[in-house]
Amino acid sequence: MGDRQFADHCERAAFNALPVMFTDDLWAHQYLVVPNQPYTYPLNKPNPFWNTGDQSILYGISPNYPCCTVNMPQGLPKFLANSFVQAGNNGLGHALLSPARVTTTLPSGTNVTLNCNTTYPFGNILHYTFTASAPFTLNLRVPSWATSYEILASSNSESSPNIYDDTSLFPDPHTGMLSLSLLQSGTVEYKLHTTIRTEDRGNDTISVYYGALLYALDVGYSDSIISNSISTHRIDKIPFQQSIPKQAHDHIITNTKPWNIAIDPDTLAYHTNNTSNVGKLPNPIWAYEAPPSYITAQGCEIEWGVEKGLPARPPLKGNRECIGDVREVVLRPYGSLKVHMAVLPTVRLRGEE
């Protein structure tokens, strides 16, 4: 079933790097995304990228190169199509976690229909219902970020459920898969536990994660629509220009809050409005302020310059001084912030609020 780290990387890409690069109506995308990107507009020369043009970070129907216009819609369908895997002769594995449904015949001949109802990655509880023509094994991946887990498995033919946790059921050390022996119909509730974690980046900076999601500084959001990059830059190649859909715009998106923020990692706190972990999420979920979870921290503005049109490397740790009041700042899921700061310098602010 493979190495667990590749599934972790796949989810990180699907739930962070992919959605941040398209607008919530799916009509516009970027050619390049920058982790610290507090605005997106055509860059003046010289820009930071040696092999792309001035439209590299613009959201549009076809910015810079046209290939992403047709490639971008493939990501999530391929993620979903590959989320279930065969596990031996009579096993089914949920390797890439998300809401999903599968009907399949295992090599043993067992017919299985499995439905996963969840708000993952915005909630970390997955509810499964299943029917099968014979008993089978269900394999569930434990992501590497999970600190513990609980499983409640109920069969329609048994009077009491089977309860497992990280002290009674252990994942395979290579695949990260837990194996559950199930009868022909029933339910499984799979609950993952985690905490805020940070990953070190260069120059005493960090990125902030909770579960499968990267959280970035909310710098506000202002969207201005401009003419589309098809008609402006490829008019000689588009004989059907008059039929271009009206939704095909380019977007200049700018911040409405300061972006030159350093945070105290000791003050990070997770919040969520997603209490049920099932049911419907806002649609589109990757719109600004749509996800139900966010993280707060204490932070302050620091002196931080611009280089070639984008934020420069943050100042060294010894040169970070607050130039404004200490205040609460908000981090939101990266995929919902088309303008953002995701690699954040750190300062110690305890006792300075």
ABEGO torsion letter per residue (X at the ends): XEBAAAAAAAAAAAAAAAAAABBAAGABBBABBBABBABBBBBBOBBABAABBAAAABBBABBGBAAAAAAAAAAAAAAAAAABBBBEAABBBBABBEBBBBBBBBAAGBBBBBBBBBAOAABABBBBBBBBABBBBBBBBBBAABABBBBBBBBAABABBBBBBAAABBBBAAAGBBBBBBBABEBBBBBBBBBBBBBBBBGGBBBBBBEABBBBBBAEBBBBBBBBAAAAAAAAABAAAAABBAABBBBBBBBABBABBBBBAAABBBBBABAAGBEBBBOBAABBGABABBBBBBBBBBBBBBBGGBBBBBBBAAABBBABBBBBBBBBBAAABABBBABBBBBBABGAX
